Amino acid sequence: MKKKFLLVLFIVFLLAAVSIIGLYTPAKNINQYHTSNKQGKPVIVLLVDSLMDEPLQKAVADGNAPAFEFLMNAGRYYSDLVSSYPTMSVTIDSTLLTGTYASGHRIPGLAWFKTDEKRLVNYGSGLNEIIALGARQVTTDSMLHLNQKHLNKQTATIYEELASHNLEAASLNGLIYRGPKPHTLTTPNGAAWLNMLPKTIETQGPSLLSMGAFSHFSPKNDLQLWKSAGLTDAATANELVYLIEQNQLPAFTLAYFPELDKQVHKHGSMALKGILQVDKKLQTILNTYRSWEEALEKAVWIVCGDSGQAVILDNKETAEIDLNQPLSQFTVWNAGDEASSASFQIVPALNARMTYLHLLDEQLSYTEVAAKLTSDARIGFVAWSENGSNYVSSPKSNELFTFSPNGDYVDPYQQTWSIDGDETILGLTTNDQNAILFDDYPDALARLHGALHSHDGRFLIADALPGYEFIAKHTPKHTGGAGHGSLHKLDSTMPFIIAGTDVEPDYRRLVDFKQWVEALTDTQSKMIE
C-alpha cells in the first residue's frame, strides 16, 4: 500500500513538473521596454470581469471588502456604467479601448461567422467547444488574429492614441492590447510542442505588454504560470505591484482581473467569495505604497466591471434555449461540422444569452427565420438589418419596431434616431419633445445597431430574456448560475469607481471611456509632481 501511495505521489509530482516546465517562460527585463512616467499622476484602470453593484455593496456593507470600501469612500461610486453589446469580454474590451461599438471595432462577439473564410471564429468559449472547433484554430484566432487581424485597423486604440502624444502605456493581461510597439510573445513549451502556436509570436502592443505565460515582468509570476496559463488575478496583481515597486508605471495602465467571472457563472450573481478574493488583490496593490492615502496622491484609480450577469434558472429544460428546436425545419450547423452554404442553411454563433444566426441559404428571408424564433417566449427580441433599416421583432408583439441612425428623436446620449413601430419591444418610451428614454435595455439603439453592423454577411440576432441562455451541444452551460451576453440591463450595467481625480466622463458608458481616459492621462502627464 505504501509503495502504491509513493508511486502515485511520484506520478503526481512528475505531471506537475511537466506542467510547470511546459508553461514556463522567463520574466522579461522591464528596463528594455520602457522609460517610466516622470511627470504627473499615472492613470490606472482596474478592469474586474463581471463586477456587479449589488454583491459589491453587500461585501462592503458587511465589512469584508476594505480596499473597495476605501476607494469608494475616497472617490466617487456609480452603479450604472453601461457596457457594450454583445456583453462578452472581447467585444466589451474592444469598445473600452477604441471608443466605438462593434460596428466600429469589428469584434462582433466571442463567437461569430467569418463570411469570407466560411467558418466560425471562436476566441475560447469553453473546453468542449474548443475541442469541437479545433484547439489550434481557437488559439490561433485568440492569440494571433484577434488583436492583429480582426480588430479594425482603421480604428485607433487608447494605446495608439497615447503613443501619438508621446505617452507610454501598459496592458497587464488585457484581452485587447493592440498598440504601436513591437513585441515578441514566447509560447510556452507545451503549447509549442503540441504545435498549437508558433514558438514565438510577433505582435504590436503598448510600451509594456504582459500576457500571462506568454509575456511577464514580475519574477513572482514564474510561479503563477501553471494556473490558467498565467491569466489570473494573482498574476495581474503581481505585474502591477512590480511596476509600482520598480517605479516603472507609465502614464496609463490597464490591469485585467478575470477570475470573478468564473465564480459568478458557477454560483450566481451574488457570489461574494469572488469579490472578497479580488479585494485581497486590491489590498496587495494598495499596500505597495506607504499608505493607501499615498496611493491616491500618486495615481488616479479607476475600478470598473465589464458587464453584469443575469441569473440562469436552475431547471435545465426551462433555462436552456436549444435553437435546433424552433429552427427544426432548417439545416442548422453545429460545432465540429464543416460550415458551407451547400450543406447548411443557418450557422449560429452563440454568445451565451445572445446569438448571431448567419443565413447561408440566400433563399431564406429574415422574417421567415425571425417568425420561428419568436415562437419561443424565452427570447426577448430578434433583430436584423435590411435595406438601410434595423428591424426588431418579439414574441410579445405582433408589430415590428424599426430604427436607424439620424432622425428626429434624441436619446439621453444626444444620439439622433428615426424610429417607427412598437417601441416597447426594446423598452423605449418617447415624449412630446421626441426624447427617447431607455429602461430594460440601456443605450439600446446604439448598442444593437453596432452589433447588427459588426461584420459582413446576412445574419439575425436573438437575445434571451433574464433566466435563460442559448445552448448547443458543445457550448458552456450555466444552469443554476449566471450568464451574460444579452442587451438587458442585468447583463449591461456595472459599477465603477473614480478616485484621485475630479474629472469624469461625459456619460456613464464604457464607449465614452477612451476619450475620457485619453484626456485625463494627457492632463495628468503634464502635472509636475
C-alpha positions in Angstrom: 0.0 0.0 0.0 2.8 2.4 0.9 4.6 1.6 -2.4 1.4 2.3 -4.3 1.0 5.6 -2.5 4.6 6.6 -3.2 4.2 5.7 -6.9 1.0 7.8 -7.1 2.8 10.7 -5.4 5.7 10.4 -7.8 3.4 10.4 -10.8 1.6 13.5 -9.5 4.9 15.2 -8.9 6.1 14.3 -12.4 2.9 15.6 -14.0 3.1 18.8 -12.0 6.8 19.2 -13.0 6.0 18.6 -16.7 3.1 21.1 -16.5 5.2 23.8 -14.9 8.1 23.3 -17.3 5.7 23.2 -20.2 4.2 26.6 -19.2 7.4 28.2 -18.1 8.7 31.3 -19.8 11.3 33.6 -18.2 10.4 37.1 -16.9 11.4 39.9 -19.2 13.7 42.8 -18.2 11.4 45.8 -17.8 14.1 48.3 -18.4 14.5 47.1 -22.0 10.9 48.1 -22.8 10.1 51.3 -21.1 11.1 54.6 -19.6 8.9 55.4 -16.6 6.4 58.3 -16.5 8.3 61.0 -14.7 5.6 63.6 -14.7 2.2 63.8 -13.0 -0.1 61.1 -11.8 -0.3 57.9 -13.8 -3.8 56.7 -14.6 -4.6 53.1 -13.6 -7.7 51.2 -14.7 -8.5 48.0 -12.8 -11.0 46.1 -15.0 -12.7 43.4 -13.0 -14.6 40.9 -15.1 -18.3 40.6 -14.0 -18.1 43.0 -11.1 -21.6 43.9 -10.2 -23.2 46.5 -7.9 -25.4 44.5 -5.6 -22.9 41.9 -4.4 -20.2 44.6 -4.2 -22.4 46.8 -2.0 -23.2 43.7 0.2 -19.5 42.8 0.6 -18.6 46.4 1.6 -21.6 46.7 3.9 -20.5 43.5 5.7 -17.0 45.0 6.2 -15.4 42.3 4.0 -14.0 44.4 1.2 -11.9 47.1 2.8 -10.0 48.0 -0.4 -13.1 48.5 -2.4 -14.6 50.5 0.5 -11.6 52.7 0.8 -11.7 53.6 -2.9 -15.4 54.1 -2.9 -15.3 56.5 0.1 -12.2 58.3 -1.2 -13.6 58.9 -4.6 -17.0 58.6 -6.4 -19.0 55.5 -6.9 -21.6 54.8 -9.6 -23.7 51.7 -10.2 -24.9 52.2 -13.7 -22.0 52.2 -16.1 -23.3 50.9 -19.5 -21.4 48.1 -21.3 -21.0 47.3 -24.9 -23.0 44.6 -26.9 -22.9 41.7 -27.0 -21.8 41.7 -23.4 -18.9 39.4 -24.0 -15.4 40.4 -22.8 -13.6 40.6 -26.2 -16.3 42.9 -27.5 -16.6 45.0 -24.3 -12.8 45.4 -24.0 -12.6 46.4 -27.7 -15.2 49.1 -27.0 -13.3 50.4 -24.0 -10.1 50.6 -25.9 -11.4 52.0 -29.2 -14.3 54.2 -28.0 -16.6 52.5 -30.6 -19.3 49.9 -30.5 -18.9 46.7 -32.5 -19.6 48.3 -35.9 -16.5 50.4 -35.3 -14.0 48.0 -33.8 -15.4 44.9 -35.8 -15.1 42.4 -32.9 -18.7 41.1 -33.0 -18.5 38.7 -30.1 -16.8 35.8 -28.5 -18.2 33.8 -31.5 -19.1 35.0 -35.0 -19.1 33.7 -38.5 -16.4 35.0 -40.9 -18.1 35.0 -44.3 -15.0 35.3 -46.5 -13.5 32.3 -44.8 -16.8 30.4 -44.4 -16.0 29.4 -40.8 -16.9 30.2 -37.2 -14.5 32.3 -35.3 -14.4 31.5 -31.6 -11.9 33.1 -29.2 -12.3 30.4 -26.5 -15.8 29.9 -25.0 -15.4 26.6 -23.3 -13.3 23.4 -23.4 -15.8 21.2 -25.2 -16.4 23.8 -27.9 -12.7 24.5 -28.3 -12.1 20.7 -28.9 -15.0 20.6 -31.4 -13.8 23.5 -33.4 -10.1 22.5 -33.1 -7.8 23.8 -30.4 -5.2 25.1 -32.9 -7.8 27.2 -34.7 -9.2 28.7 -31.5 -5.7 29.5 -30.1 -4.7 31.0 -33.4 -7.7 33.2 -33.5 -7.3 34.4 -29.9 -3.5 34.8 -29.8 -2.7 35.8 -33.4 -5.8 37.1 -35.2 -7.9 38.9 -32.5 -5.6 41.9 -32.0 -3.6 41.9 -35.2 -6.1 41.0 -37.9 -9.7 41.1 -36.6 -9.6 44.3 -34.6 -10.3 47.1 -37.1 -7.0 48.7 -38.2 -8.9 51.8 -39.1 -10.0 52.4 -35.5 -7.2 53.5 -33.2 -6.9 52.1 -29.6 -6.1 54.1 -26.5 -2.5 52.8 -26.7 -2.1 54.0 -30.2 -3.6 57.4 -29.4 -1.5 57.9 -26.3 1.7 57.0 -28.2 0.9 59.7 -30.8 1.1 62.1 -27.8 4.4 60.5 -26.7 2.7 58.9 -23.7 3.5 55.4 -22.7 1.1 52.7 -21.5 0.9 49.2 -20.1 -1.5 46.3 -20.7 -1.5 43.7 -17.9 -3.3 40.6 -19.0 -5.7 42.6 -21.1 -7.5 40.7 -23.9 -7.3 43.6 -26.3 -3.9 45.3 -26.3 -3.0 46.5 -29.8 -0.6 49.3 -29.8 2.3 50.8 -31.8 5.3 49.0 -30.2 6.6 45.6 -31.5 6.7 42.7 -29.0 7.6 39.1 -29.1 5.4 36.7 -27.2 7.0 33.5 -26.2 4.7 30.5 -26.5 5.0 28.1 -23.5 6.9 24.9 -24.4 3.9 22.7 -24.0 1.7 24.6 -26.5 4.6 25.0 -28.9 5.4 21.2 -28.7 1.7 20.4 -29.4 2.0 22.7 -32.5 -0.9 24.8 -31.3 1.1 28.0 -31.8 4.5 29.0 -33.2 7.3 29.2 -30.6 7.3 33.0 -30.8 4.5 35.4 -31.8 5.3 38.8 -33.2 2.7 41.3 -32.2 2.1 45.0 -31.6 1.1 46.5 -28.2 1.7 49.4 -25.8 5.2 50.0 -24.3 4.6 47.3 -21.7 2.7 44.2 -22.6 2.0 41.4 -20.1 0.1 38.4 -21.3 0.2 35.6 -18.8 2.7 32.8 -19.7 3.5 34.5 -23.0 5.0 37.7 -21.6 5.5 38.9 -18.0 7.8 41.1 -16.0 7.4 40.1 -12.3 9.7 37.3 -11.2 6.9 36.2 -8.8 4.9 35.2 -11.9 7.4 32.5 -12.7 5.4 30.5 -10.1 1.9 31.6 -11.4 2.1 30.3 -15.0 0.8 26.8 -14.2 -2.7 28.2 -13.5 -4.8 29.3 -16.5 -1.5 30.0 -18.4 -0.8 32.9 -16.0 -4.1 34.8 -16.9 -5.1 35.1 -13.2 -5.9 37.8 -10.7 -2.8 37.0 -8.8 -0.6 37.3 -11.9 -2.2 40.6 -12.8 -1.7 42.0 -9.3 1.9 40.8 -9.2 2.6 42.6 -12.5 1.1 45.9 -11.3 2.9 45.7 -7.9 6.2 45.1 -9.8 5.7 48.2 -11.9 5.0 50.3 -8.8 7.9 48.9 -6.9 10.3 49.4 -9.8 9.0 53.0 -10.3 8.0 52.0 -13.9 4.4 52.9 -14.0 3.7 54.5 -17.4 1.2 57.3 -18.0 -1.6 54.8 -18.4 -2.1 51.2 -17.2 -4.9 48.8 -17.8 -4.9 45.7 -15.5 -7.4 43.0 -16.1 -8.8 40.7 -13.3 -10.5 37.7 -14.9 -11.4 35.3 -12.1 -14.6 36.8 -10.6 -16.4 35.9 -13.9 -16.0 32.2 -13.3 -17.3 32.4 -9.7 -20.4 34.3 -10.9 -21.1 31.9 -13.8 -21.0 28.9 -11.3 -22.6 30.3 -8.2 -24.8 33.1 -9.4 -24.8 36.9 -9.3 -24.4 37.1 -5.5 -21.1 35.2 -5.5 -19.4 37.2 -2.7 -16.4 34.9 -2.3 -15.1 36.1 -5.7 -15.4 39.8 -4.7 -13.5 39.2 -1.5 -10.7 37.5 -3.4 -10.5 40.5 -5.8 -10.4 42.8 -2.8 -7.4 41.0 -1.3 -5.6 41.6 -4.6 -6.5 45.3 -4.4 -5.2 45.4 -0.9 -1.9 43.9 -2.0 -1.6 46.6 -4.7 -2.5 49.5 -2.4 -0.1 48.1 0.2 2.7 48.7 -2.2 2.5 52.4 -1.2 3.5 53.6 2.3 -0.3 54.2 2.9 -3.5 53.8 0.9 -3.8 57.6 1.1 -0.5 57.9 -0.7 -1.8 55.6 -3.4 -4.4 58.3 -4.2 -1.8 61.0 -4.2 0.5 59.1 -6.5 -2.1 57.8 -9.1 -5.6 58.1 -10.5 -7.5 54.9 -9.8 -10.4 53.7 -11.9 -12.1 50.5 -11.0 -14.9 49.1 -13.1 -16.7 45.9 -14.2 -17.1 44.9 -17.8 -20.6 43.5 -17.7 -23.2 42.3 -15.3 -24.7 38.8 -15.2 -28.3 37.6 -15.1 -29.3 34.6 -13.0 -29.9 31.5 -15.1 -32.8 29.3 -13.8 -31.8 26.0 -12.2 -34.3 24.0 -14.3 -32.3 22.8 -17.3 -35.3 22.2 -19.5 -36.6 25.7 -18.9 -33.4 27.6 -18.8 -31.7 26.3 -21.9 -32.8 27.5 -25.3 -31.8 25.0 -27.9 -32.1 26.7 -31.3 -32.4 23.3 -33.1 -36.0 23.2 -31.8 -37.5 26.4 -33.2 -35.4 26.0 -36.3 -36.0 22.3 -36.9 -37.3 22.8 -40.4 -33.9 24.2 -41.4 -30.5 22.6 -41.6 -28.5 24.1 -38.7 -24.8 23.8 -38.3 -23.2 22.5 -35.1 -19.7 22.9 -33.8 -17.4 20.4 -35.5 -19.3 20.3 -38.8 -17.8 21.9 -41.9 -19.9 25.0 -42.5 -20.7 25.7 -46.1 -23.7 27.0 -47.9 -24.1 23.7 -49.7 -24.6 21.8 -46.5 -26.3 24.1 -44.1 -28.8 26.9 -44.2 -28.1 28.5 -40.8 -24.9 28.8 -38.7 -25.5 30.0 -35.1 -22.7 31.8 -33.3 -23.7 31.5 -29.6 -22.6 34.2 -27.2 -24.4 32.7 -24.1 -27.5 34.9 -23.7 -27.2 36.3 -27.2 -26.6 34.6 -30.5 -26.0 35.5 -34.1 -27.7 33.4 -36.7 -26.0 33.6 -40.1 -28.2 32.8 -43.1 -26.0 30.9 -45.6 -29.0 30.0 -47.7 -29.7 33.1 -49.8 -33.3 31.9 -50.3 -34.0 32.3 -46.6 -35.7 35.5 -45.6 -35.1 37.3 -42.3 -38.8 37.4 -41.5 -39.1 33.7 -42.1 -36.4 32.8 -39.6 -37.5 35.5 -37.1 -41.0 34.1 -37.1 -39.7 30.7 -36.0 -37.5 32.3 -33.3 -40.2 34.5 -31.8 -42.4 31.4 -31.3 -40.2 30.9 -28.2 -41.4 33.2 -25.4 -38.0 32.9 -23.6 -36.5 35.1 -26.4 -36.7 38.8 -25.7 -36.3 40.0 -29.2 -35.0 39.1 -32.6 -33.2 41.8 -34.8 -31.8 42.1 -38.3 -30.7 44.8 -40.7 -32.1 45.2 -44.2 -32.3 47.9 -46.8 -30.7 50.5 -44.6 -33.0 49.9 -41.6 -32.8 47.8 -38.4 -35.8 45.6 -37.6 -36.8 44.2 -34.3 -39.5 41.6 -33.5 -40.6 40.0 -30.3 -42.8 37.1 -29.0 -44.8 39.7 -27.1 -45.7 41.9 -30.1 -47.4 41.4 -33.4 -45.8 44.6 -34.7 -42.2 45.3 -35.8 -40.0 48.0 -34.4 -37.7 49.8 -36.9 -34.9 52.2 -36.3 -31.9 53.8 -38.0 -29.4 56.5 -37.1 -30.1 60.2 -37.8 -33.6 61.4 -37.3 -36.0 63.5 -35.2 -35.7 61.5 -32.0 -32.9 62.2 -29.4 -31.7 59.7 -26.8 -30.1 60.6 -23.4 -26.6 60.5 -25.1 -27.6 63.1 -27.7 -27.7 60.5 -30.5 -30.5 61.0 -33.0 -32.7 58.3 -34.5 -35.5 57.6 -36.8 -37.9 55.1 -35.1 -41.2 53.6 -36.0 -43.5 50.8 -34.8 -43.7 49.1 -31.4 -41.0 50.8 -29.4 -42.0 48.8 -26.3 -40.1 45.8 -27.7 -36.9 47.4 -26.6 -38.4 49.0 -23.6 -38.3 52.5 -25.1 -40.6 55.4 -24.2 -40.8 58.8 -26.0 -42.3 62.1 -25.0 -43.8 65.1 -26.8 -40.3 66.6 -27.3 -39.2 63.5 -29.2 -36.9 62.4 -26.4 -36.1 58.7 -26.0 -35.8 57.1 -22.6 -34.3 53.7 -22.0 -35.3 51.2 -19.3 -34.6 47.4 -19.6 -32.2 47.9 -22.5 -29.8 50.8 -21.7 -28.4 52.7 -24.8 -30.4 50.0 -26.7 -30.4 51.6 -30.2 -26.7 52.4 -30.5 -25.5 49.1 -29.0 -27.9 47.0 -31.1 -27.1 49.0 -34.2 -23.4 48.3 -33.5 -23.9 44.6 -33.3 -26.1 44.5 -36.4 -23.3 46.2 -38.4 -20.3 44.5 -36.8 -19.4 42.1 -39.6 -20.2 41.0 -43.1 -22.9 38.6 -44.1 -26.7 38.0 -43.7 -27.5 37.4 -40.1 -30.1 37.9 -37.3 -29.6 38.5 -33.6 -31.6 36.6 -31.0 -31.5 37.9 -27.4 -32.7 35.9 -24.4 -34.8 37.2 -21.5 -33.3 37.0 -18.0 -33.3 33.5 -16.7 -32.4 31.9 -20.0 -29.4 31.3 -22.3 -28.8 29.8 -25.7 -27.1 26.4 -25.8 -25.8 23.9 -28.3 -24.2 20.5 -27.9 -20.7 21.8 -27.0 -21.3 25.2 -25.6 -20.8 26.1 -21.9 -24.0 25.9 -19.8 -24.7 27.9 -16.6 -27.9 26.4 -15.3 -28.4 27.5 -11.7 -25.6 30.0 -12.0 -25.5 33.2 -14.1 -24.7 34.3 -17.6 -24.2 37.4 -19.8 -24.2 38.3 -23.5 -27.6 40.0 -23.6 -28.6 43.6 -24.2 -30.7 43.5 -21.0 -29.7 45.8 -18.1 -28.8 42.9 -15.9 -26.0 42.0 -18.3 -25.3 45.5 -19.3 -24.8 47.7 -16.2 -21.9 47.5 -13.7 -20.3 49.7 -11.1 -17.3 51.9 -11.4 -15.2 53.9 -9.0 -13.1 57.1 -9.8 -10.5 58.0 -7.1 -7.7 60.5 -7.3 -9.3 62.9 -9.8 -12.4 65.1 -10.1 -12.6 64.6 -13.9 -15.5 62.4 -15.1 -16.5 61.0 -18.5 -19.3 62.8 -20.4 -21.6 59.9 -20.0 -21.6 56.7 -17.9 -20.9 54.4 -20.8 -17.9 52.3 -21.5 -17.9 53.6 -25.1 -17.0 57.0 -23.6 -14.1 55.8 -21.6 -11.5 56.1 -24.3 -11.9 59.8 -24.9 -12.1 60.5 -21.2 -9.1 58.4 -20.3 -7.0 59.9 -23.1 -7.9 63.4 -21.9 -7.3 62.5 -18.3 -4.0 60.8 -19.0 -2.8 63.7 -21.1 -3.8 66.2 -18.4 -2.2 64.2 -15.6 1.0 63.7 -17.5 1.5 67.5 -17.6 1.1 67.9 -13.9 4.6 68.0 -12.4 4.7 66.3 -9.0 
